[in-house]
């Protein structure tokens, strides 16, 4: 048997785990959803009427109010906000300059959780390291009293697999630098763009309080990191001045916004779909994660409109708060619904921009892979592959997944996602409306099949 025939028979077997009538209906709804601009209009509304939505701030509160009004106007039931407390971090002044041998400004942005340099800043000689490991293994005497740079380049990939490796320097450099006596830490931005934008992002989770505090830390744009290396190659020393004045507050409020389409036969069985409502403060949070908000809201609305009597199971849409600063909303949801997680049938989050879906992954026990892959039958007819059983479901699904909730991943093309992620360039014009509509169509089919199937994925 040829590999192609084996794959064909496998996909046919997957499709047979759901009824042809259910699959045909899902395909029709997906086709109709792909012709709608609702998903894009939701992202446009969020990014225009609210803009950036940093966790715990007044802007994130306005986003919650926006979400409640939007859900209610669209006809969802049981709309509610479930708040939780968290520490709040807000950036202040961020400024850097080479002071010698060639004075010139640099483009930097503070990393989430960074402490302040104070208004006068710090100045020192630069010590550059090609990787986080090189910094970690360097003798303290070559770091002490200096501003360090971890100049590790991120690999561009379709599935974003280069991110976790690159993000390690963002999460750890400030603390390693503190241990070795550095004045401050710079990292080459965790991103793939060659544009002169710096990429922000969280260091430790905002809820991880106490020591260590780390040194003041910022990301530097890729072109500026290259500039530093050219100067270092020609001179024995390079001096920098860095000013960062972020503010940390011990207590603030964030929250999850929840809405439902009640099930008609098994209302206690939950199909959970989500996105995160907060964003970093540099852009307007269109790609990360306004796109996800638009995708899941529009897809759920498409299913609701097609089923006036309701789906078999309850569809629950969760717009998580405070994802960017440490998946705080995802954890809060898992704790609040700990006694009901056994009734969560399957869950997934859209949080990788607006690129077209090219793969359908599952994250279930091995003997349920085939039945779970059937949820992607229409997605595959749209050109996506069957994928693997290594789905995480998305960042906010972490605690649900660890509690045993089955997850799937509608994997998007993330080739240029990290050009935009966590930068001032994360704005509405970067979203292709047709690509976003393809996402809405794929999610519509998945939601419809999961909410109306009688299968179990546990």
N, C-alpha and C positions, 0 to 999 in steps of 0.2 A: 504494500500500500504506500503510495507517495505521501510525502509530508503535507502537500496541499489537500489531498483527499482526506487525510486524517483530521486536519484542521476543520474542513468542511463538515465532516460527520460529527465532530465535537461540538461545533456551533449549532448544528441541527438538533443535537441532543439537548443543548442548553435551552433552546427555544421551546422544546417540548415539555419543559417543567412548568410552563404557564400555558393557559388555554390560547388557542389561535384567536378567539374572539377578543380576549383581553389585550393581547399583543396588537391586534389590528386597531383597536380603539386607542391604545397608547400611541401608535404610529400616527394616527389621524390627528390626535391632539398635539403631538410634536410638530407636525406639518403646519398646523394652524398657528402654533406659538411662534414658529420661526418667521411668520409673516407679520408679527406684531412688533411694535417698537416700545412696548410697555416697560421692559427691563431697562432700556436706555433712558426712558423718560424718568424712571425712578432714580437712577444714578444722577441724572441731570438735576433733578429736584434736590437731592441730598447735598450734592457738591456746590450748588448755587445758593440754596437757602440756608445751609449750615456752614459748609466749608470744612476746614480742618477741625478735628474732634479729638483732642488729646485727652487721654483717660483722666477722669477725676475733675476736669475743668468745667467751667460754665458752658463751654462749647459742646462738650459731650452731653451735658444735661439738655441743651437745646436739640441735640440729635435724638435723644430719647423722646422728647416731646414731638418732634417731627415724625418719628417712627410710629408712635401711638396714633397720631392724627392720620397718617397714611394708611395704616392697617385698618382703622375704623372706616375710613372713606372707601376702602376697597371691599368691605363687607366681611372681614374676618371676625371670628368670635373669640371671647375670653381674652381680649387684649389687656395686657397688664405689664407693669414694670416691677421688677424684683431687684431692689437696690442692695448694695453691699459697700462696706467701708474699705478704703485702701489709702496708703500714703500717696502723695501727689508730687510729681516732679515737673517743673516748667523751666524752659531755657530762658536765658537772659541775653546779655551781650556775648557774642562769639567772634573773635578776631585773632588773626595770627599774621606774623610778618617775619621774613628773614631780616635780621639786623646786620649780618656780616657773612660772607664777604660782599654780597650783592643785595642790598636792601630792596625788598619788594613784598607786596601783600600775597597772602595765600588764602585759598577758599577752604574753610573748615566748618564743621558743625559739631556741637557738643553731643556726646553719646548719652542716651537715656540713663539716668541714675548718677551721672558724673557730679562730683563735688565742684565747688567754685574755686577759681584761682584767687578770688578777691578782685576788686575793681582795678588794682594796679597790675594784675597779671604776674606771670613768671617769665624769666628769661634765662636761657642756658644753652649750652652746646648740645647739638643733636647727636644721638647715638642711634644708628640705623641697624635693623636686624631683618634678614630676609624671611623669617618665619617666626611664629609664636614659639616654637620649640627652641629656636636659636636664642630668643630672649630668655626663655626659662632656664636654659643651661649656661647662660653667660655669667662670668664672675661678677659679683656685686660691685667691685671696684670700677668696672667700665660702664656701669649704669648710674651709680650714685651721683646725685647732683646734676643730672642731665635730663633733657627732654628726649624720650625714646620714640622711635618710629618702627612699627612692625609693617614691613612693606611686602606683604604677601598678596599675590594676585589671585582673584577668584576665577574659576573656570566657568565658561558659558556652556550651559547644557539645556536641552529641551525640557527635561523633567525637573530642573532646579536642583539636581543632586550635588552641584558644587557649593551650594549655600551653607550646608551644615559645617563643612570643612572651613570655609572662609569666615563664617560667623564666630568661630572659636576665638579668634583674636579680638573681636569686639567684646566678647563676654569675659575674657580673662586678662587682657593686656594690662589694664589699669591696676589690677590687684597684684600681678607679678611685679609690675614696675614699683608698686608701693613697697613690696617686700625687699626690693633691692635698692631702695632709697632714691628713686627717680623723682624729678620735679613734676613731671607731667607725662602723658602718653598720647601719641598720635598713632592712628592706624590708617593704612590705605583703605579707602572706602570699601565696604562689603557690597560690591556691585560690579556690573560688567560694562558700564558706560564709559566711553572715552570723553564725555562732555565734562565741563568744569563745574560739576555739581558734587557736593559731599553728601554721603548717605548716612543718615542717623540710624538709630536702633538701640534697643535696650541692652544693657550689660547684665547685671544680675536681675532676677525678678524683683519687681518693686516691693513685693511682700517679704523678701529676704532681708530683714533688718539686722542691724548690729555690725560688728566688724567682719571683714575689713571694709573700709570706706573706699579704698582705691585712691589713686592720684587723679587730678583733673584730666579728663580724657575727651578726645575729639577725633572725628574722622576727617581725613583730608581728601580732596578730589584726586582722581587718578592722574590728571595732567600735572597737578602740583606735586604729587609724589614722584613722578618722573623728573620734574624739574629739580627737586631736591637731590635725586640720585646723580643727575648730570653735574651738579655743583660739587657734590661729595667726591665724584670721580676725579675732579680737577684740583680739589683743595683738601688740605688735611683736616680742616674744621669748618663748621657751619653753625651759626648761632641763630636762635629763634626767640621771638617773644610771643606769648600766648595769653589771651584774656578770655576767660569763660566765667560767666556769672549766673549759672542756673540756681534755682531756688527749690529747696525741698520742704514740703509741708507734711507733718505727721499724719494728718487725717483729711480725707476727702470722701466723696461719694461717687460711685459708678453704679452701673446696673445693667441687667439683661432685659430686653424687651421681648415679650412672648405673645404670640397670637396662634389661633388654632382654627382648623376646619374639623369639627367634631365628627367622629365616625358613627355610622348608623347601625352597624351590627356588633362591632367590637370596639367601642369607644375608649376602653382602657388600654388598648394596644396602640402604641405611639410610633409613628414614623417621624423621626426628628430630622429637620434640615436646618442649616444655619449659615451664618456669615458673621463677621464682627463689625460692629457699628463704629467703634473708635478708630482713630487714625493718628499717624504722626502729624506734626504741626507745620511741616515745611511746605507741602503741597495742599491739595484739597481732598486727598484720600479717595481719588476716583478709581484707580486701579487696585489699591490696597486700602480698604476692601469695599469701596462703594460698588464696584462691579458685582461682588458676591451678594451684597444686599439686593441689588436690582435683579440678579439672576434668581435667587430663591423666592423672593416676594412675587415676581412675575410668574414663575413656574407654578407656585402654589395657587395663585389666582387663576391661572389657566385651568387647573384641575377643579378648583371650586366652581368656576362658572360652568364647567361641563357636567357637573354632578350636583344639581340643586338639592337632592336628597342626602348629599354627603357621601364620601367614600366609605368603604367597609371599615377601615381603621381611621383613627384620628391622625391628622397631619398637624404637627406642631412646628412652627417656624420660630427660631430663636435668633435674635440679633444680639450677639454677645458684647458686653462691655469690657473694656480694659484688656483686650487680647494682646495689644502691642507691648505692654509693660510686664507681661508674664502670665498670660492665659488665665487672668484672675476671674473673668466671667465664666469661663469653662469650668473652673474648679468650683465656683459658687453654685453653678447649676447642678453639678454632680452631687454636691453636698445637700442642696435643697431637695433634690428628688431621689435621694439614695434609696428610699423604700419603694420607689416605683421603677427603678432602672431595669428590673426583671421584665417589665412590660414594654420596654423600648425594643421594638422589633428590629430596626436598623436605623443608622444615623450617618449623616455626612455633612460636611461644610464646604462651601465654595470660598476659597481664600487663596487664589493664585492668579488674580487678574481677570482678563477678558479674552485671552487667547482661545482658539477653537479647541474643543475636546477631542483628543486623539486616542484615548485609552480608557478602558473601564477596569478598575482594580477592585478586588474584594479584600476584606480583612475578617475572615470567619474561620471557624474550626474546619479542618480539612474535609470532613465528610459533608460539609454544607457548601463547598465551593461551587459545585455545579448549579445548585438551586439559587445561590446568590448571584452567580454570573448571569442567570436568566433575567435578572433585573436590568441588565445592560443590553438586552437583545435589540431594542430599537436604537440605542446609542451606537451599536455596532453597524446597524444598517445605514447609519449616517456617516460611516467611514472610520469609526474607532475600532481599535483592537481589543481583544478580550483581557489583556493585561495579566497581572499576577495576583497572588493572594497576600500581598504585602502592603495593602492600603492602610494608611493611618486614619483616614477619614477627615483630616484637617487638624490644625492646631487645637481648636477648642474641643475636639473630640477625645483628647488625650485621656481625661479622667473617666469618660464614659467607656472608652475602649478598654482601659485597665480594669473597669468593673465588669467587663464581659459583654458589653453591648456590641453587636455586630456592626461593622462599618463598611462603607464602599467609598471609592474615590473616582470621581469623574475628572480624569486628569487632563489639564489644559496645556496647551503649547506655551511654555514659559521661556522661549528663546530670548525675548527681549524684556522679560518681566523685571529682571534685576538691573536694567538700564534706568528704570523708573522708580522702583521700590525705595521708599523712605527718602525721597528727594523732593525738591521744589518742582520737579518735572512731573510729579504724579497728579495730573490734571485731566479733565474730561476729554480734551481733544485727543488724548492718546488712546481712547477706546474706539474701536471699529464697531459701529452699530450692528453690522451683519454678523461679525464674530460673536458679539454679545447675544444676539438673537439665536445663534446656533447653540450657545450654552443654555439659554432658556428652554429651547426645544428639547435638548437632551435631558435636562433636569425634569421637565414636564413628564416625559415618558417614564423616567425612573420613579418619580414620586407616584405617578398613577399606578404603576405596576406594584410597587411596594405597599401602597395603601389599599389595594383591592385584591391582592393575592391572599391565599390561605396558607402560604408556605411559612415555615419557621427557618430562621437563619442562625439560630443558636446551636 
